[in-house]
Amino acid sequence: MTAAPVFRDYSATSRLGLVLAVTGALGFGLMITASRMTYDAGSNPVTLICARAGVPALLLALVMLARGTSFAIVPGAGRAVAGVILGQLGITIGYLSAVAYIPVSLAVLVFYAYPILVAAVLALTRHSHVGWTAALAFAAAFAGLTLALTPSLASLDPRGLGFALCATVAGTILLLAADRLPPDQGMLPVCLHANLATLALAVPYALITGSLAAPQAAAGWGSLAFVCLAYLAAFFAMIGAVRYAGPLRTALAFNLEPVIAILSAVLLLGEALGPVQTLGAALVIGALVLATLAERPSPPLPPPA
């Protein structure tokens, strides 16, 4: 007699994945506002970049040693891993430096244009068909950035805008490279090597220029620690979210990240957006959601046995 098939309900697993995705978005969103708070306490981007790369690298190495995870990159993954490392390096330097010169809310809006830019690159290289939904998202994001930046363009520090644009391009490189990673390439070694590459560049620069500057208040030390730990917690939450909820649900939840970053900048830093800039921000965030919905959904993976 053939046993009847057993049907499992993965709804609890999906809910866990959604909780992890929201947790990741919260961590990444608050991290950038905490960066600005660290600068306001007397520190600077070079110090924060060194700490943001060093602490996670140490903790990742300890986790990998405890789990017996290999530090090696699998054969054939070298070019893709190099692209991910380059992208992560550009995001770390560009995004964390941008908020030292321009308001957090504007840096967030410029940076989060990168998912739309990815869609445009894929369409231009004929690796993806862009339908009307994705095209509309691209147009909305461009219009939103124009509305958000135009009122304060004359007073914006060009260094901050340049760093934010650097982070946008780097985010595009990271996503395109990550898509080429072999299925058997774990993310822990990739993340560790990315942080080590950042340290290899930032630490010598800091020592040569003597530009390390510790926060001058307890609150600054707290925000610096939060940036380091929030990044690592959000990274693990993102991996877990994709594992349990699937990439589509994770991407939808991560659209909260720019919203959280802007709201935290308003509440914690006293930043304010004018009516036109608020409309622009809404267009950019709406474009992110629209672009995510244009992707074909993937079912959540079952829990590990």
C-alpha positions as CSV (number, residue, x, y, z in Angstrom):
1,M,0.0,0.0,0.0
2,T,1.4,3.4,-1.0
3,A,1.6,5.9,1.8
4,A,-0.4,9.1,1.3
5,P,1.7,12.2,0.5
6,V,2.5,14.4,3.4
7,F,1.7,18.1,2.9
8,R,3.6,20.6,5.0
9,D,2.5,24.0,5.9
10,Y,5.4,26.4,5.5
11,S,3.4,29.5,6.5
12,A,5.3,29.7,9.9
13,T,8.5,29.5,7.9
14,S,7.4,32.3,5.6
15,R,6.5,34.5,8.6
16,L,9.9,33.9,10.1
17,G,11.5,34.9,6.9
18,L,9.4,38.1,6.8
19,V,10.4,39.0,10.3
20,L,14.0,38.5,9.4
21,A,13.6,40.7,6.3
22,V,12.0,43.5,8.3
23,T,14.8,43.1,10.9
24,G,17.4,43.4,8.2
25,A,15.8,46.5,6.7
26,L,15.6,48.1,10.1
27,G,19.2,47.4,10.8
28,F,20.5,48.8,7.5
29,G,18.1,51.7,7.6
30,L,19.1,52.9,11.1
31,M,22.8,52.2,10.4
32,I,23.2,55.2,8.1
33,T,21.5,57.6,10.6
34,A,23.8,56.3,13.3
35,S,26.7,57.0,11.1
36,R,25.8,60.7,11.0
37,M,25.4,60.7,14.7
38,T,28.9,59.3,15.0
39,Y,30.3,62.1,12.9
40,D,28.4,64.7,15.0
41,A,30.1,63.3,18.0
42,G,33.6,64.1,16.6
43,S,34.5,61.1,14.5
44,N,34.9,61.0,10.7
45,P,34.2,58.6,7.8
46,V,37.7,57.1,7.8
47,T,37.4,56.0,11.4
48,L,33.9,54.7,10.9
49,I,34.9,52.8,7.7
50,C,37.8,51.1,9.5
51,A,35.5,50.1,12.5
52,R,32.6,49.1,10.2
53,A,34.9,46.7,8.3
54,G,37.1,45.6,11.2
55,V,34.5,44.5,13.8
56,P,32.3,42.5,11.4
57,A,35.4,40.9,9.9
58,L,36.6,39.7,13.3
59,L,33.1,38.4,14.3
60,L,32.6,36.7,10.9
61,A,36.0,35.0,11.2
62,L,35.0,33.7,14.7
63,V,31.7,32.5,13.5
64,M,33.3,30.7,10.5
65,L,35.9,29.1,12.8
66,A,33.3,27.9,15.2
67,R,31.2,26.4,12.4
68,G,34.2,25.0,10.6
69,T,33.3,27.0,7.5
70,S,36.0,27.2,4.8
71,F,37.6,30.6,4.2
72,A,38.3,29.7,0.6
73,I,36.5,30.9,-2.6
74,V,35.2,28.0,-4.7
75,P,36.8,27.4,-8.1
76,G,35.3,29.5,-10.8
77,A,33.9,32.1,-8.5
78,G,36.9,34.5,-8.5
79,R,35.6,37.1,-11.0
80,A,32.1,37.2,-9.4
81,V,33.5,37.5,-5.9
82,A,35.9,40.2,-7.0
83,G,32.9,42.1,-8.4
84,V,31.0,41.7,-5.1
85,I,34.0,42.9,-3.1
86,L,34.4,45.9,-5.4
87,G,30.8,46.7,-5.0
88,Q,30.8,46.3,-1.2
89,L,33.9,48.5,-1.0
90,G,32.3,51.2,-3.0
91,I,29.1,51.1,-1.0
92,T,31.0,51.2,2.3
93,I,33.2,54.2,1.3
94,G,30.6,56.0,-0.7
95,Y,27.5,55.7,1.4
96,L,29.2,56.2,4.8
97,S,31.2,59.2,3.5
98,A,28.2,60.8,1.7
99,V,26.3,61.5,5.0
100,A,29.3,63.4,6.3
101,Y,28.6,66.1,3.7
102,I,24.9,66.0,2.7
103,P,21.7,65.2,4.6
104,V,21.0,61.5,5.3
105,S,17.6,61.7,3.6
106,L,19.1,62.9,0.3
107,A,22.0,60.4,0.4
108,V,19.5,57.6,0.9
109,L,17.4,58.7,-2.1
110,V,20.5,58.9,-4.4
111,F,21.8,55.6,-3.2
112,Y,18.6,53.7,-3.5
113,A,18.3,54.4,-7.2
114,Y,20.7,51.5,-7.8
115,P,18.0,48.7,-8.1
116,I,16.5,50.7,-10.9
117,L,19.9,51.2,-12.5
118,V,20.4,47.5,-12.4
119,A,17.2,46.9,-14.4
120,A,18.4,49.5,-16.9
121,V,21.8,47.9,-17.3
122,L,20.3,44.4,-17.8
123,A,17.9,45.8,-20.4
124,L,20.7,47.6,-22.3
125,T,22.9,44.5,-22.3
126,R,19.9,42.4,-23.4
127,H,20.1,40.1,-20.3
128,S,16.6,41.0,-19.3
129,H,13.4,42.1,-20.9
130,V,12.1,45.3,-19.4
131,G,8.3,45.5,-19.6
132,W,6.2,48.6,-19.1
133,T,6.1,48.1,-15.3
134,A,9.9,48.3,-14.9
135,A,10.1,51.1,-17.4
136,L,7.5,53.1,-15.4
137,A,9.5,52.4,-12.3
138,F,12.7,53.7,-13.9
139,A,10.9,56.9,-15.0
140,A,9.3,57.4,-11.6
141,A,12.7,57.0,-9.8
142,F,14.4,59.5,-12.1
143,A,11.5,62.0,-11.6
144,G,11.6,61.5,-7.9
145,L,15.4,62.1,-7.6
146,T,15.0,65.2,-9.7
147,L,12.3,66.6,-7.4
148,A,14.2,65.6,-4.3
149,L,17.5,67.1,-5.3
150,T,16.6,70.2,-7.3
151,P,15.4,72.4,-4.4
152,S,18.7,72.0,-2.5
153,L,21.1,71.3,-5.4
154,A,22.8,74.7,-5.2
155,S,23.6,74.2,-1.5
156,L,24.6,70.6,-1.6
157,D,28.3,69.8,-1.0
158,P,29.5,68.2,-4.3
159,R,31.6,65.8,-2.3
160,G,28.6,64.3,-0.6
161,L,26.7,64.0,-3.9
162,G,29.7,62.4,-5.5
163,F,30.1,59.8,-2.7
164,A,26.4,59.0,-2.9
165,L,26.6,58.5,-6.7
166,C,29.7,56.3,-6.1
167,A,27.7,54.2,-3.8
168,T,24.9,53.9,-6.3
169,V,27.2,52.7,-9.0
170,A,28.8,50.3,-6.5
171,G,25.4,48.9,-5.5
172,T,24.8,48.2,-9.2
173,I,28.1,46.4,-9.6
174,L,27.5,44.3,-6.4
175,L,24.0,43.1,-7.5
176,L,25.2,42.3,-11.0
177,A,28.2,40.4,-9.7
178,A,26.3,38.6,-7.0
179,D,23.9,37.2,-9.6
180,R,27.0,35.4,-11.2
181,L,28.1,33.7,-8.0
182,P,28.0,29.9,-8.3
183,P,25.3,28.2,-6.2
184,D,27.8,26.5,-4.0
185,Q,29.6,29.7,-3.1
186,G,28.7,30.6,0.5
187,M,28.1,34.2,1.5
188,L,30.1,34.2,4.7
189,P,33.5,33.9,3.0
190,V,32.5,36.5,0.4
191,C,31.4,39.0,3.2
192,L,34.6,38.3,5.1
193,H,36.8,38.9,2.1
194,A,34.9,42.1,1.3
195,N,35.5,43.5,4.8
196,L,39.1,42.5,4.7
197,A,39.5,44.3,1.4
198,T,38.0,47.4,2.9
199,L,40.5,47.2,5.8
200,A,43.4,46.7,3.5
201,L,42.6,50.0,1.8
202,A,41.2,52.1,4.7
203,V,43.7,51.2,7.5
204,P,46.9,52.2,5.6
205,Y,45.2,55.4,4.4
206,A,44.2,56.2,8.0
207,L,47.7,55.5,9.4
208,I,49.5,57.5,6.6
209,T,47.2,60.6,6.9
210,G,46.7,60.3,10.7
211,S,42.9,60.8,10.1
212,L,41.6,58.4,12.8
213,A,39.3,60.3,15.2
214,A,37.5,58.7,18.0
215,P,34.0,60.0,19.1
216,Q,34.2,62.6,21.8
217,A,31.1,61.5,23.7
218,A,29.5,58.2,25.0
219,A,26.7,58.7,22.6
220,G,29.2,58.7,19.7
221,W,30.7,55.5,20.9
222,G,27.3,54.0,21.1
223,S,26.3,55.0,17.6
224,L,29.7,53.7,16.3
225,A,29.1,50.3,18.0
226,F,25.6,50.3,16.6
227,V,26.8,50.8,13.0
228,C,29.2,47.8,13.3
229,L,26.8,45.4,15.0
230,A,23.7,46.5,13.1
231,Y,25.4,45.9,9.8
232,L,26.4,42.3,10.8
233,A,22.9,41.5,12.3
234,A,21.2,42.9,9.2
235,F,23.5,40.9,6.9
236,F,22.6,37.6,8.7
237,A,18.9,38.6,8.8
238,M,19.0,39.2,5.0
239,I,20.5,35.8,4.3
240,G,17.9,34.1,6.6
241,A,15.1,36.1,5.0
242,V,16.0,34.9,1.5
243,R,16.3,31.3,2.8
244,Y,12.9,31.2,4.6
245,A,10.7,33.7,2.7
246,G,12.2,33.7,-0.8
247,P,13.8,36.6,-2.7
248,L,10.6,38.4,-3.8
249,R,9.2,38.7,-0.2
250,T,12.6,39.7,1.0
251,A,13.0,42.4,-1.7
252,L,9.6,43.7,-0.9
253,A,10.3,44.0,2.8
254,F,13.7,45.6,2.1
255,N,11.8,48.5,0.4
256,L,11.2,49.6,3.9
257,E,14.9,50.4,4.3
258,P,15.0,53.8,2.7
259,V,11.7,54.7,4.5
260,I,13.3,53.7,7.8
261,A,16.5,55.7,7.0
262,I,14.6,58.8,6.1
263,L,12.2,58.7,9.1
264,S,15.1,58.0,11.5
265,A,16.9,61.0,10.0
266,V,13.9,63.2,10.6
267,L,13.2,62.0,14.1
268,L,16.8,61.6,15.4
269,L,18.7,64.3,13.4
270,G,16.0,66.9,12.9
271,E,16.2,66.7,9.1
272,A,13.3,68.0,7.2
273,L,12.1,67.5,3.6
274,G,10.1,70.2,1.9
275,P,6.8,69.3,0.1
276,V,8.4,68.9,-3.3
277,Q,11.3,66.8,-1.8
278,T,8.7,64.6,0.0
279,L,6.9,64.0,-3.2
280,G,10.2,63.1,-4.8
281,A,11.0,60.7,-2.0
282,A,7.6,59.0,-2.4
283,L,8.2,58.6,-6.1
284,V,11.6,56.9,-5.5
285,I,10.2,54.6,-2.9
286,G,7.2,53.8,-5.0
287,A,9.5,53.0,-7.9
288,L,11.4,50.6,-5.8
289,V,8.2,48.7,-4.9
290,L,7.0,48.8,-8.5
291,A,10.3,47.4,-9.7
292,T,10.2,44.6,-7.1
293,L,6.7,43.6,-8.1
294,A,7.7,43.4,-11.7
295,E,10.0,40.5,-10.8
296,R,8.6,37.0,-11.1
297,P,7.9,35.6,-7.6
298,S,9.9,32.7,-6.1
299,P,8.3,30.3,-3.6
300,P,9.8,30.2,-0.1
301,L,12.2,27.3,0.5
302,P,11.2,24.7,3.0
303,P,12.9,24.7,6.4
304,P,16.1,22.7,6.9
305,A,15.5,19.1,7.8
